[in-house]
Amino acid sequence: VMGANDKIKVVVNGRREIVSIHIDPEFLKSEDLSLVQDALVGVVNAALTKSNEQLEAHMDKVTGGVKIPGIV
């Protein structure tokens, strides 16, 4: 997931683990630390949400839409 005008990229896998974080060095130089930290939190949360949505969509496909408690 890209955020902060494509200055931050976060990759999350299906196990809800952060795989990588890339922050544009120019963004770090040009912005206040607290703004960068807030932006990073927002992008990480967006990446985790997208990962959950993709996992749920995959599970719906596999189970035919049947919700199995404790699976997701």
Disulfide bonds with the S-S distance in Angstrom:
none
